[in-house]
C-alpha cells in the first residue's frame, strides 16, 4: 500500500469565503520507508492573501503571480494520490480546500480517488488527550527535528509529518516481510527448483541477553506513549 503524507498552504482559513490553495506538498512512503517520490507545487490563487496567513507561511502574492493555477496541475495531483492512503494533520482543513478546488472544476472529491484518509491530529488527540497536538508539539514529544521549520511550508511539513507518524505508530503496525526484493531461490545448477515451497532447513537464532533487554526497553516506551495499549507487552505478560 502506498501512503502519501500531504499538506497545503492557503490564502486564508476558510475556503467557504473564497480562499484558495497556494501550495501543495506530498511525499510517498511504501512499507514505512520514504521512496523519494514527491509532489510539490506553488499555485497562483488569483486573489490576495490574508495578513494572518502570510505571517504563517511567508508566501507572498507577488511570488505566486507566475505560478500555475490549480486547474493546470489537478490531473497530475490526482494521479499522484490515486489509490494511496493519505495521511494529513488536521485532515478536514486540507480536504476542505482540495475538494473546493476540485468542485470549481466539476471534478470528484479527493476521497473518491485515494484509498482512505488518516488524520494524525485525531490520532494524536487519542494518544495524548488534553495536550498540545500541533505538529511542533508532536515533534518535541517524539524527538523529531523540526529546526528548519521557521515558517510553514507544505513540502517540509509533509516530510516532518512522515517522521512524526512513524514515531507515533512505532511498534504497533503489523510486521511485513517484503519478499519482492529477495532473489528467487535457485538450485546449484542456476535454475529455479522444480518444486516451489519445498521444505528447507530453518536457522533459528536466539536473542542475546542484551537484545532482550533492549526489547524490554522498547516495549516499555511504547506502553508509555500509547497509554497502556502496547499489545505485545500485554501478550507477553499473559503468556
C-alpha positions as CSV (number, residue, x, y, z in Angstrom):
1,X,0.0,0.0,0.0
2,X,1.3,3.5,-0.9
3,X,1.0,6.1,1.7
4,X,1.1,9.8,0.8
5,X,1.8,12.4,3.5
6,X,0.1,15.6,2.4
7,X,0.0,19.3,3.4
8,X,-1.3,22.5,1.9
9,X,-0.9,26.2,2.4
10,X,-3.7,28.6,1.6
11,X,-4.6,32.3,1.3
12,X,-6.8,32.1,4.5
13,X,-8.6,29.9,6.9
14,X,-12.0,29.4,5.2
15,X,-12.5,28.0,1.7
16,X,-16.2,28.9,2.0
17,X,-15.1,32.6,2.0
18,X,-13.3,32.1,-1.3
19,X,-9.8,31.4,0.0
20,X,-7.6,29.2,-2.3
21,X,-4.7,26.8,-2.1
22,X,-1.3,28.3,-2.9
23,X,1.0,25.4,-2.2
24,X,0.7,21.6,-2.1
25,X,3.3,19.2,-0.8
26,X,3.2,15.4,-0.7
27,X,5.8,12.7,-0.1
28,X,5.3,9.0,-0.8
29,X,6.0,6.1,1.6
30,X,6.0,2.3,1.0
31,X,6.4,-0.2,3.7
32,X,7.2,2.5,6.2
33,X,10.1,3.9,4.1
34,X,10.1,7.1,2.1
35,X,10.6,6.4,-1.6
36,X,12.0,9.9,-2.5
37,X,8.9,10.4,-4.8
38,X,7.2,13.6,-4.0
39,X,4.7,16.2,-5.4
40,X,5.3,19.9,-4.8
41,X,3.8,22.9,-6.5
42,X,3.1,26.6,-5.8
43,X,-0.2,28.0,-7.2
44,X,-1.5,31.3,-8.3
45,X,-4.7,31.8,-6.3
46,X,-5.9,34.9,-8.3
47,X,-6.7,36.7,-5.1
48,X,-5.0,38.5,-2.2
49,X,-3.5,36.6,0.8
50,X,-4.7,37.4,4.3
51,X,-2.1,39.0,6.5
52,X,-2.6,36.3,9.1
53,X,-1.9,33.5,6.6
54,X,1.1,35.4,5.2
55,X,2.6,35.6,8.7
56,X,2.3,31.8,8.9
57,X,3.8,30.6,5.6
58,X,5.5,33.8,4.2
59,X,4.4,33.1,0.7
60,X,3.6,36.5,-1.0
61,X,1.2,37.4,-3.7
62,X,4.0,38.7,-5.9
63,X,5.9,35.4,-5.7
64,X,2.8,33.5,-7.0
65,X,2.0,35.7,-10.0
66,X,3.8,33.5,-12.5
67,X,2.9,30.2,-10.9
68,X,0.3,27.7,-12.4
69,X,-3.3,27.6,-11.3
70,X,-4.9,24.6,-9.7
71,X,-6.6,23.7,-12.9
72,X,-3.2,23.3,-14.6
73,X,-2.0,20.7,-12.1
74,X,-5.2,19.0,-11.0
75,X,-4.7,15.9,-13.2
76,X,-1.0,15.4,-12.1
77,X,-2.0,15.8,-8.4
78,X,-4.8,13.3,-8.7
79,X,-2.5,10.8,-10.4
80,X,0.0,11.2,-7.6
81,X,-2.5,10.3,-4.8
82,X,-4.6,7.8,-6.8
83,X,-5.1,4.6,-4.9
84,X,-2.9,5.7,-1.9
85,X,-3.8,6.2,1.7
86,X,-3.5,9.9,2.6
87,X,-2.0,10.9,6.0
88,X,-2.8,14.5,6.8
89,X,-2.6,16.6,10.1
90,X,-6.0,18.2,10.6
91,X,-7.4,16.5,7.5
92,X,-10.7,18.3,7.5
93,X,-8.9,21.6,6.7
94,X,-6.8,20.3,3.8
95,X,-9.6,18.2,2.3
96,X,-12.0,21.0,2.5
97,X,-9.7,23.2,0.4
98,X,-8.8,20.5,-2.0
99,X,-12.4,19.5,-2.6
100,X,-13.4,23.1,-3.0
101,X,-10.8,23.5,-5.8
102,X,-11.9,20.2,-7.4
103,X,-15.5,21.3,-7.2
104,X,-14.7,24.5,-9.2
105,X,-13.5,22.2,-12.0
106,X,-16.5,19.9,-11.7
107,X,-14.2,17.1,-10.6
108,X,-14.9,14.4,-8.0
109,X,-13.7,14.9,-4.4
110,X,-10.3,13.6,-3.2
111,X,-12.0,10.7,-1.2
112,X,-13.1,9.1,-4.4
113,X,-9.6,8.9,-5.7
114,X,-7.5,7.9,-2.7
115,X,-7.8,4.7,-0.7
116,X,-8.6,6.4,2.6
117,X,-7.5,9.2,4.9
118,X,-5.7,9.1,8.2
119,X,-6.0,12.2,10.4
120,X,-2.9,12.4,12.6
121,X,-4.4,15.2,14.6
122,X,-7.2,12.9,15.7
123,X,-4.8,10.1,16.3
124,X,-2.6,12.4,18.5
125,X,-5.6,13.6,20.5
126,X,-6.5,10.0,21.2
127,X,-2.9,9.2,22.3
128,X,-2.3,12.4,24.2
129,X,-5.7,13.8,25.4
130,X,-5.5,17.3,27.0
131,X,-2.1,18.1,25.5
132,X,-1.0,20.3,22.6
133,X,-1.0,18.1,19.5
134,X,0.0,20.5,16.7
135,X,3.0,19.5,14.5
136,X,5.6,21.4,16.5
137,X,4.3,19.9,19.8
138,X,4.5,16.4,18.3
139,X,8.0,16.9,17.0
140,X,9.1,17.9,20.5
141,X,7.3,15.0,22.1
142,X,8.7,12.4,19.7
143,X,12.2,13.8,19.2
144,X,11.7,14.8,15.5
145,X,14.0,17.5,14.3
146,X,11.9,20.5,13.1
147,X,14.7,23.1,13.4
148,X,14.2,24.1,9.7
149,X,10.5,24.9,10.3
150,X,10.8,28.6,10.9
151,X,7.7,29.1,8.7
152,X,5.1,26.6,7.5
153,X,5.8,25.0,4.1
154,X,3.8,22.3,2.5
155,X,6.6,20.0,1.4
156,X,8.7,20.4,4.5
157,X,5.6,19.9,6.7
158,X,4.7,16.7,4.8
159,X,8.2,15.3,5.3
160,X,8.1,16.2,9.0
161,X,4.7,14.6,9.4
162,X,6.0,11.4,7.9
163,X,8.7,11.2,10.6
164,X,6.1,12.0,13.3
165,X,3.7,9.4,12.0
166,X,6.5,6.7,12.1
167,X,7.2,7.7,15.7
168,X,3.6,7.7,16.7
169,X,2.9,4.2,15.2
170,X,6.3,2.6,16.1
171,X,5.8,-1.0,17.2
172,X,2.0,-1.0,16.7
173,X,2.0,-1.9,13.0
174,X,1.9,-5.5,11.6
175,X,5.3,-6.8,10.8
176,X,5.6,-7.1,7.0
177,X,8.3,-9.1,5.3
178,X,8.8,-7.8,1.7
179,X,9.7,-10.8,-0.3
180,X,9.5,-8.9,-3.6
181,X,13.1,-7.7,-3.3
182,X,14.5,-11.2,-2.5
183,X,16.2,-13.1,-5.3
184,X,14.3,-16.2,-6.4
185,X,15.8,-19.4,-4.9
186,X,17.8,-21.3,-7.4
187,X,19.5,-24.8,-7.3
188,X,23.2,-25.3,-7.7
189,X,22.8,-25.5,-11.5
190,X,21.5,-21.9,-11.6
191,X,17.9,-22.9,-12.4
192,X,14.8,-22.5,-10.2
193,X,13.9,-25.7,-8.3
194,X,11.1,-27.7,-9.8
195,X,9.1,-27.8,-6.6
196,X,8.4,-24.4,-5.1
197,X,8.0,-24.2,-1.4
198,X,9.9,-27.5,-0.7
199,X,10.9,-27.9,2.9
200,X,14.3,-26.5,3.8
201,X,16.2,-26.2,7.0
202,X,15.4,-23.3,9.2
203,X,18.2,-21.4,11.1
204,X,17.0,-20.3,14.5
205,X,19.0,-17.6,16.1
206,X,18.2,-16.8,19.8
207,X,18.2,-13.2,21.1
208,X,21.1,-12.3,23.3
209,X,20.5,-11.0,26.9
210,X,21.5,-7.5,25.6
211,X,19.0,-7.7,22.8
212,X,16.3,-8.9,25.2
213,X,17.0,-6.0,27.5
214,X,16.7,-3.6,24.6
215,X,13.4,-5.3,23.6
216,X,12.0,-4.7,27.0
217,X,13.0,-1.0,27.0
218,X,11.3,-0.6,23.6
219,X,8.1,-2.2,24.8
220,X,8.1,0.0,27.9
221,X,8.5,3.1,25.8
222,X,5.6,2.0,23.6
223,X,3.5,1.2,26.6
224,X,4.1,4.7,28.0
225,X,3.5,6.5,24.6
226,X,0.3,4.5,23.9
227,X,-1.2,5.0,27.4
228,X,-1.1,1.3,28.3
229,X,-2.1,-0.1,24.9
230,X,1.1,-1.9,23.8
231,X,-0.4,-5.2,22.6
232,X,2.9,-7.1,22.5
233,X,3.7,-6.3,26.1
234,X,0.3,-7.5,27.4
235,X,0.5,-10.6,25.2
236,X,3.9,-11.4,26.7
237,X,2.6,-10.8,30.2
238,X,-0.3,-13.1,29.6
239,X,2.0,-15.8,28.2
